[in-house]
Amino acid sequence: AAGGSSSSAVVAAPNAPKSALGAVQGPSSLHDPSDSTSAFVRAIDAVSGSTSRIEADAGVDEDAFARNRNAFQRGAHANARIGEVALAPGDTTREIARNDYGQARRNYAVLNALADAKAAAAEGDMSVLKSRDFDFERHTVDGQRGVNVTTEEEIARDGNKRRIDVYGAADGGGPGAGGLSRRQRRRAAREADGPLVHDPDDELAHGVWAPPSASERALAEDAVPMIESGVELDPRIVKERERIAERDRIRGIAESEENEKEKFDRMVERKLSHLLPPRLKEDSEAIEPSTVFHGTEEVDYRGRSWTAPPSGSRPAEPFDTEDHACYVPKKCVHRFTGHEKGVHRIRLSPRTGHLILSAGLDHTCKVWSVEKKCCMRTYTGHAAAVRDVQFNNDGTKFLSASFDRYLRLWDVESGKVLGTYTNRRVPYVVKFYPHDDNTFVVGCSDNKIVAYDATTGEITQEYDHHLAAVNTITFVEDNGTKMVTSSDDKKVLVWEWDIGVPIKYISDPTMHSMPVVTMHPSLRYLVCQSLDNRICVFQAGDRYAAQRKKNFRGHNTAGYACDISCSPDGRFVTSGDSGGRVFFWDFKRSRVLQKYAAHAKGPAIGTAWHPVEPSTVFTCGWDGVIKMWQ
């Protein structure tokens, strides 16, 4: 058996008797001698020094193997004898690459040199141990693992050697006297200070000068500052310090403002966080828009666009109650289908009503032809459900507000996106300013009403006095000189246009949130959908007083923002409810005239009266169907 001590593992020759080596036996044959992964016992190759050679038919002393295995994994014991080290199975010296066994790699040449030096010292030859070359390579593992055994004499000798290397001999001798020259001493001093490591901010901190060395940094740490020592600083240094302090102050203000904005956003939306989409990241962008035309041709034989009203149609003046008489419809005459999910809002083209604009929960908007009774174009440009849509004053453009926190301005005819806007809040309602198509206002989830310039995309005004998300925006008095808004805070505020302070405050302890407000065609009343299952009316004008006698009941709208519409002559009020029914009331007497089961699988969320046809009403619901009633 090989091994120089009793604690070493025993590796037998192939013809050694196996009974004398213990009960643990090696493999009788090796299927692949070059395979190092199926090793059972590793031995040292005498030629190459490799530790990966596999011995076949090897037996192992079980006690020695267990003892050396523990010593190899944990290192030698603290009270081990000098010369006893942790050995791998089959090794007499520690000359095994530790990476093969999960330990840190050791220098194979240094360990061999250590073993040779110990063997020479045992025979009485101390020249190797006293040589300078071996002194730098000595990393003994006698005693505990990884602890160098160094005497006080060696420490003193090493310190004296380093001092001479750096500063020269004690007697100041030159190269001929056994010391170092001045140039060599300077080079050694620079090397002792360490290399100069340049950071990315060194130029900002030190200008054109190099960073300080290790010795300069040590002296600077122990030095007394010039201000404390009473020395007056150079004016340029004082000016530069003031500039850096001001820069850091501005940076801190900017960072604190950004953090405050983020905290405020989280605070505002914390109650609705389970209903709102994730907040937008700084580098996020809206999805790529697309459009599909479903008609046969975009222009007719006379060259008119498909968005033009039919020939012979007569546009109606808005809020003209004497233009024609209206009647309650009696039946559903057509169903518009095409949305994959529910339809949340429908709008008719201004004055003519020949086009229907729908906002779908399937992230798309569609324009339908009332005359052809089909879908003409689909507009895809949002990553979430569309909350609200609105035509401009002439019906050539429309705005879409989505739960993906983006607003988009579309061209109706071509389907091109004319503008994309966001303030990283969820828009709930959007309206064009009646006197300017380049300005529109948005009610947002952060309790603000924001006015945008459509051409530049900049925010021109903010109206910030609500305490909850803004649900409705209605222009009143002289077609838009004032603005009425309602919110989830159960308040109604009246604003002068472009003035950020409300001029009227309507609130009552008995009031509920009113998610829908519409203007009566007579311009004298505001008709409001209240979440306590009734429609209440407020006088529009100087007083804005509640009309206690005008209450429309019978439907169920708690929890749903069911839209309200009034007939062009002002005689009827129409609303859906949560059960999919459509109700018609007499505005003067406040009684129910008719109700229909209009939509299944959800509420009848939207209604709209045709501005020209005397008894035509459109309804939509979360079943994805738009119905036409006459």
Buried (B, 14 or more C-beta within 10 A) or exposed (E): BBBEEEBBBBBBEEEBEBEEBBEBBBBEEBEEEEEBEEBBBBBBEEEEEBBBBBBEBBBBBEEBBEBBBEBBEEBBBEEBEEEBBBBBBBBBBBBBBEEBEEBEEBEBEBBEBBBEBBEBEEEEEEEBEEEEEBEEBBEBBBBEBEEEEEEEEEEEEEEEEEEBBBBBEEEEEEEEEEBBEEEBBEEBEEEBBEEEEEEEEBEEEEEEEEBBBEEEEEEEEEEEEEEEEEEEEEEEEEEEEEEEEEEEEEEEEEEEEEEEEEEEBEEBBEEEEEEBBEBBEEEBEBEEBEBEBBEEEEEEEEEEEBBBBEEEBEBBEBBEBEBBEBBBBEEBEEEBEBBEBBBBBBBBBBBBBBBBBBBBBBBBBBBBBBEEEEBBBBBBBBBBBBBBBBBBBEBBBBBBBBBBBBBBBBBBBBBEBEBBBBBBBBBBBBBBBBEEBEBBBBBBBBBBBBBBBBEEEEBEBEBEBBEBBBBBBBBBBEEBEBBBBBBBBBBBBBBBBEEBEBEBEBEEEEBBBBBBBBBBBEBEBBBBBBBEBBBBBBBBBEEBEBBEEBBBBBBBBEEBBBBBBBBBBBBBBBBBBBBBBBBBBBBEEBEBBEBBEBBEEBBBBBBBBBBBBBBBBBBBBBBBBBBBBB
